[in-house]
Amino acid sequence: MKRRQSLLALVALAAVIAGCASGPKYQDVAKSIPALKPNEGRVFFFRSSSVVGAAVQADIRLNGTVVGTSIPGGFFYVDRPAGNYVAASSTETEKTLSFTLAAGETKYVRSSVGLGLLVGRVILELEDPKAAQAEIETLSYTGGPDKK
């Protein structure tokens, strides 16, 4: 019985680890992140490397277009023209975040998992730039939708 419990715990741990971001760390890709084009801003999306809700990895959309996935321990970014945006993610319910992006501005959107009825809900919120940048430096680059 004890051996079976240990085996189950090992399998559960492997599943959690497999659900976390893998890929190059921020410092490995930072130099390859291009400068912003005129009239564009940048939006970083990131998620802490918590095991809470690790299996919930919903797509993130920006104005209706999938731009990446909410993966524990991961980050990605998109460059967009200045304007108004709605970031959204859905599992059993859709959660949205509206913001305005100015030319030359960088916004940071944290995704996290909250409790849901059947499945965890991905929550999106703007994060303080200084705190977000410090956390992103510890995360892995997961790229956008073409890196799935």
N, C-alpha and C positions, 0 to 999 in steps of 0.2 A: 504494500500500500504506500509506504513512504517513498519507494523508488518511483512509483507511478506519479505521485504528487510532484516529485522533483523533475520528472520528465515533462509534465504538464507546465510547470513553472518555466522551464527552459524553452519550451515551444512558445509560450506567451511572451517571454522576453525577446525571442528572435523575431516575433511578429511586430513587436513595438519598434525594435531597432530597424527592421526593414521598412517601417512606415516613416522613418525620419529621413530628412534630406541627405542625399549624398551628392558629392560634386565638389568643385573647387571652393575653397574658402574665399571670403571677401578680399583678403589681401592678395590672393592669387589672380583675381580678375579686375581689381581696382584700376590698374594701369591701362587696361584695355577698354574701360568704359569711356566712350567718346564724349567730347565736349558737346554741349547743347547747341543746336542750330538756332539761328535768330528766330524769334517769335515762338519758340517752343519752351515747354517746361518738362520736368521729369517727375515721375511718380514711382517711388519705391514701395513695393508691397513686401511685407515680411511677417514671419510667425516664429514665436519662441520655440525652443526645442523641448517643450514640455511633453511628457507622455500622456497627459490628460487629453483625451479625444484624438490620439495619434492616428487612429484609423479613419477619421473624418478628414478627407482631403478634397474639398469641393473646388470647382473651377471658380475663378474670379473674372468677372466681366467689367469692362469699362465702356459705358455708353452702349451696352448690348453686345459687345465683342469680347470673346474670351481672350484674356491677355496672359493668363497663367493659372497656377493651382496653389491653394493654401496648403503648404507642406510643412510639418513641424521642422524647425531648425533651418528653414530656407528663406531666401529672398530672391526677388527679381525686380526689374524696373522696366518702365516704358516711357518713351518720350512722345509728347503730344502737343499740338498747337495750343496756345493760350485759349482758355474758354471755360465753360461750365461742364462738369462731369458728374456722372453717377456711377459709383463702383457698387457692384452687387455680387452676392453669392447666395446660393440656395441649397438646402438639403430638404428638410420637410417644410420649410418656410423660407421665403426670400428676405434677406437683410440687405439694406442699401445704405450708402453714404454719399451725400452730395457735397461737392466742393468746387471752388473756382481755382483754376491754375493760371498763374500769370506767366508771361514770357520771362525766362531766366530763373523761374522759381522751382524749388524742389519740395515736393510734399512726401510725407511718409505715412503709409496706411498699414496699421497693424491688423492682422487677422488673428482671431482667437476662437476657441470653441466654447460655447455655452451650453447649458442643459437644454435638451429638447424633449418632446414627448416620446418619440421613438428613436430619433437620431440626434446627435449633437448639432447645434446650429453654429455656423460660421458667422462671427460678428466682425464687422469692419469699423475701425475708428481711426481718426487722425491722431498722430503721435507727435510729441514735441521733437523738433529736429535734432537737438543735441542728444537726447536720450535714445532716439531711434538710430542715429548714426553709430553710437557706441554699441548698441545691440547688434546691428547689422554686421559690424566688423567681426562678430563671433559666429556668424551663420554661413551656410553654404549657398552658393549660387545655383538656383534651380531653373533659370532661364524662363522664357515665355512659352506660349502654346506650341511653338515648333520644337521644343525640347522635351516634350512628353514622351 
